Amino acid sequence: MWNHNYYMYITTNPGKTTLYVGMTNDVGIRAFQHKENRGTNNSFAGKYYCYCLVYYEHFTHVEQAIAREKEVKKWRREKKLALIESINPEWRFLNDEVGG
């Protein structure tokens, strides 16, 4: 049986003023890609320097990760902040932790 890994994640900019919610199959590589794209206008995350990983959830089915991403994207900022702070109250940047 295959081991599948998918992630819903949240990144922010260094000043922690903007949030980006995404989905990927490799959160470490995706965090690195966001960092490489910072300051570019090619994407929302790049334009607003959202390369600091502050939250992620693991899923084994892609459909679950996509559904969770869509759910969290619809939330108000306050609810996203509460989600981040439920596991990362200090808002540590988790990039090194995941290899990104």
VENLIN-V399432 format. One record per residue. N is the residue number from 1. RES is the residue in three letters. BURIAL is b if it has 16 or more other ideal C-beta (glycine too) atoms within 10 Angstrom, else e. Layout:
N&RES&BURIAL ; N&RES&BURIAL
This chain:
1&MET&e ; 2&TRP&e ; 3&ASN&e ; 4&HIS&e ; 5&ASN&e ; 6&TYR&b ; 7&TYR&b ; 8&MET&b ; 9&TYR&b ; 10&ILE&b ; 11&THR&b ; 12&THR&b ; 13&ASN&b ; 14&PRO&e ; 15&GLY&e ; 16&LYS&e ; 17&THR&e ; 18&THR&e ; 19&LEU&b ; 20&TYR&b ; 21&VAL&b ; 22&GLY&b ; 23&MET&b ; 24&THR&b ; 25&ASN&e ; 26&ASP&e ; 27&VAL&b ; 28&GLY&b ; 29&ILE&e ; 30&ARG&b ; 31&ALA&b ; 32&PHE&b ; 33&GLN&b ; 34&HIS&b ; 35&LYS&b ; 36&GLU&e ; 37&ASN&b ; 38&ARG&b ; 39&GLY&e ; 40&THR&e ; 41&ASN&e ; 42&ASN&e ; 43&SER&e ; 44&PHE&e ; 45&ALA&b ; 46&GLY&b ; 47&LYS&e ; 48&TYR&b ; 49&TYR&b ; 50&CYS&b ; 51&TYR&b ; 52&CYS&b ; 53&LEU&b ; 54&VAL&b ; 55&TYR&b ; 56&TYR&b ; 57&GLU&b ; 58&HIS&e ; 59&PHE&b ; 60&THR&e ; 61&HIS&e ; 62&VAL&e ; 63&GLU&e ; 64&GLN&e ; 65&ALA&b ; 66&ILE&e ; 67&ALA&e ; 68&ARG&b ; 69&GLU&b ; 70&LYS&e ; 71&GLU&e ; 72&VAL&b ; 73&LYS&e ; 74&LYS&e ; 75&TRP&e ; 76&ARG&e ; 77&ARG&e ; 78&GLU&e ; 79&LYS&e ; 80&LYS&b ; 81&LEU&b ; 82&ALA&e ; 83&LEU&b ; 84&ILE&b ; 85&GLU&e ; 86&SER&e ; 87&ILE&e ; 88&ASN&b ; 89&PRO&e ; 90&GLU&e ; 91&TRP&e ; 92&ARG&e ; 93&PHE&b ; 94&LEU&b ; 95&ASN&b ; 96&ASP&e ; 97&GLU&e ; 98&VAL&b ; 99&GLY&e ; 100&GLY&b
